[in-house]
């Protein structure tokens, strides 16, 4: 960010702010994440780059979702998606759709998935695939569609098989782990069902790997289950 500011490249600084905000989100440093998006908003308004407005809204919505502000997250996300449809659907439409899928009301999920899939066919920008598959996995998990979550995990892995970044592997691994646990019948606590010793080991391994890689937001869920 500092280098982009030094050489007078506001668009580069906006993209750097997005990256910094995402890094802060993974660490659950939500105030820092908000600050980076605030700076991106300032720059976007200054140069009139409207296509960044949708992205700013989407990442702000993601922060509010992590903060537990469900209504605000969906309001911001819906606005971002509406704006992306008009301004730059091929540039960032699937990204915005994916962000929204993590917290959209369940009765909106099917339509957003279908829209995101249509927009994916018109873009070669890889970050759209990452964000869309990430959100789609989360939406399927929220609905209890374990096979759907695994299918999107497979598509994420396949899309980036030539460059399998660690956080992508963690995302697909998390989806498969939640799906495997979700298939167990009943509401018994972890450790009281057949196969739960292996499940606890898988959860502990995932939590350790996520923490070591710096993804606190991914580590929290298995840690809560193991502590219950």
C-alpha positions in Angstrom: 0.0 0.0 0.0 2.8 2.4 0.9 4.6 1.8 -2.3 1.5 2.4 -4.4 0.8 5.6 -2.5 4.4 6.7 -3.0 4.4 6.3 -6.7 0.9 7.8 -7.1 -1.0 4.7 -8.2 -4.5 4.8 -6.5 -5.9 1.8 -8.3 -2.9 -0.3 -7.2 -3.4 1.0 -3.6 -7.1 0.1 -3.7 -6.2 -3.5 -4.7 -3.6 -3.5 -1.9 -6.2 -2.3 0.6 -8.4 -5.2 -0.4 -5.6 -7.7 0.1 -4.8 -6.2 3.4 -8.4 -6.3 4.5 -8.7 -9.9 3.6 -5.5 -10.8 5.5 -6.9 -9.0 8.5 -10.2 -10.9 8.2 -8.4 -14.2 8.2 -6.7 -13.1 11.5 -10.1 -11.9 12.8 -8.7 -8.4 13.2 -12.0 -6.8 12.1 -11.2 -3.2 13.0 -8.1 -3.3 10.8 -10.1 -4.9 8.1 -12.7 -2.1 8.3 -9.9 0.5 8.2 -8.4 -0.9 5.0 -11.8 -0.9 3.3 -12.4 2.7 4.5 -9.2 3.7 2.8 -10.3 1.9 -0.4 -13.6 3.8 -0.3 -11.7 7.1 0.0 -9.6 6.3 -3.0 -12.5 5.0 -5.1 -14.5 8.2 -4.5 -11.4 10.3 -5.3 -10.7 8.7 -8.7 -14.3 7.8 -9.6 -13.5 4.2 -10.3 -17.0 2.8 -9.9 -16.1 -0.8 -10.5 -14.2 -0.8 -7.2 -17.3 0.4 -5.3 -19.0 -3.1 -5.6 -15.9 -4.8 -4.4 -15.5 -2.4 -1.4 -19.1 -3.1 -0.5 -18.7 -6.8 -0.8 -15.6 -6.9 1.4 -17.2 -4.6 4.0 -20.2 -7.0 4.0 -17.8 -9.9 4.7 -16.3 -8.1 7.6 -19.8 -7.4 9.1 -20.7 -11.0 8.6 -17.6 -12.1 10.6 -18.6 -9.5 13.3 -22.0 -11.1 13.6 -23.9 -8.2 12.1 -26.1 -10.4 9.9 -28.7 -7.8 8.7 -26.0 -5.2 7.9 -23.9 -7.8 6.0 -26.8 -8.9 3.8 -27.8 -5.3 3.2 -24.3 -4.4 2.0 -23.9 -7.6 0.1 -27.2 -7.2 -1.8 -26.2 -3.6 -2.7 -22.8 -4.9 -3.9 -24.4 -7.5 -6.0 -26.9 -5.1 -7.6 -24.1 -2.7 -8.4 -21.9 -5.4 -9.8 -24.7 -6.5 -12.2 -24.7 -3.0 -13.7 -21.1 -2.0 -13.6 -18.8 -4.9 -14.1 -20.4 -8.4 -14.0 -17.5 -10.1 -15.8 -14.8 -8.4 -13.8 -16.2 -9.1 -10.3 -19.7 -10.4 -10.5 -18.9 -14.0 -9.4 -16.7 -12.6 -6.6 -19.5 -10.6 -5.2 -22.0 -13.4 -5.6 -19.6 -15.7 -3.7 -19.2 -13.3 -0.8 -22.9 -12.9 -0.5 -23.5 -16.7 -0.5 -21.8 -17.0 2.9 -24.6 -15.0 4.6 -27.5 -14.5 2.2 -30.9 -15.7 3.4 -31.3 -19.4 2.4 -34.2 -18.6 0.2 -31.9 -16.5 -2.0 -29.1 -19.0 -2.3 -30.3 -20.9 -5.4 -30.8 -17.8 -7.4 -27.4 -16.3 -6.4 -25.6 -19.6 -7.2 -27.3 -19.7 -10.6 -26.4 -16.1 -11.3 -22.8 -16.6 -10.2 -22.5 -19.7 -12.5 -23.8 -17.7 -15.4 -21.3 -14.8 -14.8 -18.4 -17.3 -14.4 -18.8 -18.3 -18.0 -18.0 -14.8 -19.1 -14.8 -14.2 -17.1 -11.3 -15.6 -17.1 -10.3 -13.7 -14.0 -9.3 -16.5 -11.5 -10.1 -14.6 -8.4 -13.8 -14.8 -9.3 -13.6 -18.6 -9.3 -11.9 -18.6 -5.9 -14.5 -16.3 -4.2 -17.5 -17.9 -5.9 -16.5 -21.5 -5.0 -15.6 -20.4 -1.5 -19.0 -18.9 -1.0 -20.9 -21.7 -2.7 -19.3 -24.2 -0.5 -20.4 -22.2 2.6 -23.9 -21.9 1.2 -24.2 -25.6 0.6 -22.9 -26.4 4.1 -25.4 -23.9 5.6 -28.2 -25.8 3.8 -26.9 -29.2 4.8 -26.2 -30.1 1.2 -23.1 -32.2 1.9 -22.8 -33.5 -1.7 -23.1 -30.0 -3.1 -20.4 -28.7 -0.8 -18.1 -31.5 -1.8 -18.8 -30.8 -5.5 -17.8 -27.2 -5.1 -14.7 -28.2 -3.2 -13.8 -30.5 -6.1 -14.3 -27.7 -8.5 -12.1 -25.3 -6.5 -9.3 -27.9 -6.3 -9.6 -28.6 -10.0 -9.6 -25.0 -11.0 -6.3 -24.3 -9.2 -4.7 -27.7 -9.5 -1.7 -26.1 -11.2 -1.3 -23.5 -8.4 -2.7 -25.1 -5.3 -2.3 -22.3 -2.8 -2.5 -23.2 0.9 -5.6 -21.3 1.8 -7.5 -22.9 -1.1 -6.6 -26.3 0.1 -7.7 -25.4 3.6 -11.1 -24.1 2.3 -11.8 -27.3 0.3 -10.6 -29.5 3.2 -12.8 -27.6 5.6 -15.9 -28.1 3.4 -15.2 -31.9 3.2 -14.6 -32.2 6.9 -17.9 -30.4 7.8 -19.8 -32.4 5.2 -18.4 -35.7 6.7 -19.4 -34.6 10.2 -22.8 -33.4 9.0 -23.7 -36.8 7.6 -23.8 -38.3 11.1 -27.4 -38.7 12.3 -28.7 -37.2 15.5 -27.5 -34.3 17.6 -25.1 -36.1 19.9 -22.0 -34.3 21.0 -18.7 -35.1 19.3 -17.1 -38.1 20.9 -20.3 -40.0 21.5 -20.8 -41.5 18.1 -19.0 -44.2 16.1 -16.0 -42.9 14.3 -15.7 -39.8 16.4 -12.2 -40.5 17.6 -11.0 -40.2 14.0 -13.2 -37.1 13.6 -11.6 -35.4 16.6 -8.2 -36.2 15.1 -9.2 -34.7 11.8 -10.5 -31.6 13.5 -7.4 -31.2 15.6 -5.2 -31.5 12.6 -7.2 -29.0 10.6 -7.2 -26.5 13.5 -3.5 -26.8 13.9 -2.8 -26.4 10.2 -5.0 -23.4 9.9 -3.5 -21.7 13.0 0.0 -22.4 11.8 -0.8 -20.9 8.4 -2.3 -17.8 10.0 -5.9 -18.5 9.2 -7.5 -17.9 12.6 -10.9 -17.5 11.1 -10.8 -21.1 9.8 -9.3 -22.5 13.0 -12.1 -21.2 15.3 -14.8 -23.7 14.2 -12.9 -27.0 14.9 -11.5 -25.5 18.1 -15.0 -24.8 19.4 -16.2 -28.3 18.5 -13.2 -29.9 20.3 -13.7 -27.7 23.4 -17.4 -28.6 23.7 
